[in-house]
């Protein structure tokens, strides 16, 4: 498929600069609050829109050239899952676009990703959970870390908190107390 964009140019309404890359092979389109990312048939990614909201992939482009299987979004950041199970992030660093602090933990084995407005949580194949992004909206899971080191079976998110279910049926929450963390 091909992509056509229109409307507010500062928020992704103009994809003319990426025109050739978006003229064929687009499989899926994802969005933040001001940018778009297209996943192409060879597993490459093309992004456009507000650079502060994920419209600029220059810093991670070599990791998005092939092998991307899925893209997840938050308010101003993207997280791409490669075929190896590794994660590549971009967008607003304080809102999930910078996962360098947990890079080693995200290098392989990611099974699922959820996002709040400004944070991401990754469920790994070993049942552990890795978080990054805005601490108040779930990017900091340190208070429940001992409950997330293994045995987690699924993740869910509200706009500002995460919930994880463990093998024994317990629910573990973290994030903003008014948005689901009680």
C-alpha positions in Angstrom: 0.0 0.0 0.0 0.8 3.7 -0.2 0.4 6.6 2.1 -1.2 10.0 1.6 -1.1 12.6 4.4 -2.9 15.9 4.7 -3.9 18.5 7.3 -1.6 19.9 10.1 1.9 19.7 8.6 3.6 20.1 12.0 1.8 17.0 13.3 2.3 14.6 10.4 0.0 16.0 7.8 2.7 16.3 5.2 4.7 13.2 4.2 6.0 14.7 1.0 9.7 14.3 2.1 9.1 10.6 2.6 7.0 10.3 -0.5 9.1 7.7 -2.4 9.5 5.5 0.7 5.7 5.7 1.3 4.6 5.1 -2.3 4.7 1.3 -2.0 5.0 -1.6 0.4 3.3 0.0 3.5 1.7 -2.7 5.6 0.6 -0.8 8.7 0.5 2.8 10.0 0.9 3.8 13.7 0.6 7.2 15.4 1.5 9.2 18.4 -0.1 12.6 19.2 1.9 14.3 16.5 3.8 11.8 14.3 3.3 8.7 12.2 5.3 5.6 11.6 4.7 3.2 8.7 5.8 -0.4 8.9 6.7 -1.7 5.4 6.6 -5.2 4.0 10.4 -5.8 4.5 10.2 -4.8 8.1 11.5 -1.3 7.7 10.1 1.8 9.3 9.4 5.3 7.8 8.4 8.1 10.2 7.2 11.6 9.7 5.6 14.5 11.7 6.7 16.3 14.9 10.3 15.2 15.7 9.6 15.6 19.4 6.7 13.1 19.1 8.4 10.4 17.1 8.5 11.9 13.6 12.3 11.7 13.4 14.1 8.3 13.4 17.6 9.5 12.4 19.1 8.4 15.7 17.8 4.8 15.4 17.3 4.4 11.6 19.9 1.6 11.2 17.9 -0.5 13.7 14.7 0.1 11.8 15.9 -0.8 8.3 14.7 -4.4 8.4 13.2 -7.0 10.7 10.7 -4.9 12.6 7.5 -6.9 13.3 5.3 -4.6 15.2 5.2 -1.0 16.5 3.6 0.2 19.8 2.8 3.8 20.6 2.5 6.2 23.6 1.5 9.9 23.5 4.8 11.0 22.1 7.0 7.9 21.5 7.2 4.7 19.5 8.6 1.3 20.5 9.3 -1.2 17.7 9.8 -4.9 18.2 12.3 -6.7 15.9 12.1 -10.3 14.8 14.9 -11.0 17.4 12.6 -9.8 20.2 14.6 -6.7 20.8 13.1 -3.2 21.2 14.0 0.1 19.5 12.4 3.3 20.8 12.3 6.9 19.6 10.3 10.1 20.3 10.2 12.2 23.4 12.8 10.8 25.8 10.8 11.5 28.9 7.7 9.9 27.6 9.1 6.5 26.6 11.2 7.4 23.6 14.5 6.7 25.3 15.0 3.1 26.6 18.8 3.2 26.9 18.6 2.7 30.7 17.1 -0.7 30.1 18.7 -1.5 26.7 20.3 -4.7 27.9 17.1 -6.0 29.3 15.3 -5.3 26.0 17.9 -6.9 23.8 16.0 -10.2 23.3 12.9 -12.1 24.4 10.2 -9.4 24.4 6.8 -11.1 24.1 4.4 -8.2 24.7 4.4 -4.4 25.1 1.8 -2.1 26.7 1.9 1.6 27.1 0.3 4.3 29.2 0.3 7.9 27.9 4.0 8.4 28.7 5.6 5.0 29.6 6.0 1.5 28.2 6.2 -1.9 29.9 7.6 -5.0 28.2 6.7 -8.6 29.2 9.5 -10.9 28.4 9.4 -14.6 27.5 10.8 -15.5 31.0 7.8 -13.8 32.6 9.7 -10.7 33.8 8.6 -7.1 33.1 10.8 -4.2 32.1 9.6 -0.6 32.3 10.7 2.8 31.0 9.4 6.3 30.4 7.7 8.8 32.7 8.1 7.5 36.2 4.8 8.8 37.5 2.8 7.1 34.7 4.3 3.7 35.1 7.9 4.0 33.8 9.2 3.3 37.2 8.2 -0.1 38.6 10.9 -0.2 41.3 8.3 -0.4 44.2 6.9 -3.7 42.8 10.1 -4.9 41.1 10.3 -8.1 43.2 6.9 -9.1 41.9 7.8 -8.5 38.3 11.1 -10.6 38.0 9.2 -13.7 36.8 5.9 -15.4 36.6 4.0 -12.6 34.9 1.5 -13.9 32.3 -0.1 -10.8 30.9 0.0 -7.0 31.1 -2.6 -4.2 30.7 -2.4 -0.5 30.9 -4.6 2.5 31.6 -3.6 6.0 30.6 -1.3 6.3 33.6 -0.8 2.9 35.3 0.0 -0.7 34.5 -1.4 -4.0 35.8 0.3 -7.3 35.6 -1.2 -10.7 36.3 1.0 -13.4 37.7 0.8 -17.2 37.4 -0.9 -17.5 40.7 -3.6 -15.0 39.7 -2.3 -12.0 41.7 -2.6 -8.6 40.2 0.3 -6.2 40.6 -0.2 -2.5 39.8 2.1 0.5 39.5 1.9 4.0 38.1 -0.3 6.9 38.9 -2.6 6.2 41.9 -5.6 8.1 40.3 -5.2 6.1 37.1 -5.3 2.5 38.3 -2.4 2.0 40.7 -4.0 1.4 44.1 
